[in-house]
Amino acid sequence: MELLGQNDIDQHKRQVAILSQDSFYRVLTPEQKAKALKGQFNFDHPDAFDNDLVIETLCDIKEGKTVHIPVYDFVSHSRKEETVTVYPADVVLFEGILMFYAQEIRDLFQMKLFVDTDADTRLSRRVLRDINERGRDLESILAQYITFVKPAFEEFCQPTKKYADVIIPRGTDNLVAMNLIVLHIQDILNGGMTKWLNGWFNGHTTKKPPNLESSSRSPAH
């Protein structure tokens, strides 16, 4: 978003929007919330997310509708009453650790990117984030990581790499990959993809077209 210059643009006028799977955690029951406050609830399991709301939101986005995204409070483990409004955009980036797990969600994306980062980096980022942003202590962070996060990554997240169209090693440190993605999105915004598709449909190229939906306002991950 920063490289595309979208962060400095009013939300009503942005051509690129970004959403996070973290916004779609389920509303917990009192018993689940009590476990969460003790670090005993598995937030890295696919069932922790409200997939029905994810699908509804993505379908509305593909139809060019304005959507209202929940705001999740990671300190109290609950949804806030407020929402974030996301206006129609030409490209929508949807990020999350388990976005490729459910096929009905996976099939809604035009392009799937898997950001591959080594385990030490993942853990260190988590420790810094949870201490600085969520007020947690190191012991509880490590306990949750060993009990839930690492096993869930290996069982649910890592295997979805096979569904990715592009795998990006080293994350944002991979400037070559980042710049290629930015150039690709800029090409879409400038009509390059439309011209390419028109050429294919008119018989000017023998290349196989990508799996695109008819709407130009479609999510990409």
LINMO-V677109 format. One record per backbone hydrogen bond with DSSP energy under -0.5 kcal/mol. CO is the residue of the C=O (numbers start at 1). NH is the residue of the N-H. Records with the same first field share a line. If there is no record, write none. Layout:
CO: NH + NH
This chain:
1: 6 + 7
2: 5
6: 9
10: 13 + 14
11: 14
15: 90 + 91
17: 93
19: 95
20: 23
21: 24
22: 25
24: 50
26: 28
29: 33
30: 34
31: 35
32: 36
33: 37
34: 38
35: 38 + 40
36: 39
41: 43
42: 45
45: 48
46: 49
48: 26
49: 51
50: 54
51: 55
52: 56
53: 57
54: 58
55: 59
56: 60
57: 61
58: 62
59: 63
60: 65
61: 64
67: 69 + 86
69: 84
70: 72
71: 80
72: 74
73: 77 + 78
78: 73
82: 71
84: 69
85: 87
86: 67
90: 218
91: 17
92: 94 + 220
93: 19 + 95
95: 21
96: 99
98: 101 + 102
102: 105 + 106
103: 107
105: 108
106: 109
111: 113 + 221
112: 165 + 166
113: 115
114: 116 + 168
115: 117
116: 170 + 171
118: 122
119: 123
120: 124
121: 125
122: 126
123: 127
124: 128
125: 129
126: 130
127: 131
128: 132
129: 133 + 134
130: 134 + 136
131: 135
137: 141
138: 142
139: 143
140: 144
141: 145
142: 146
143: 147
144: 148 + 149
145: 150
148: 152
149: 153
150: 154
151: 155
152: 156 + 157
153: 157 + 158
157: 160
158: 161
159: 162
160: 163
161: 164
166: 114
167: 169
168: 116 + 171
170: 173
171: 174
173: 175
174: 178
175: 179
176: 180
177: 181
178: 182
179: 183
180: 184
181: 185
182: 186
183: 187
184: 188
185: 189
186: 190
187: 192 + 193
188: 191
191: 195
192: 196
193: 197
194: 198
195: 199
196: 200
197: 201
198: 202
199: 204 + 205
200: 203
210: 212
216: 218
218: 92
219: 110
220: 94
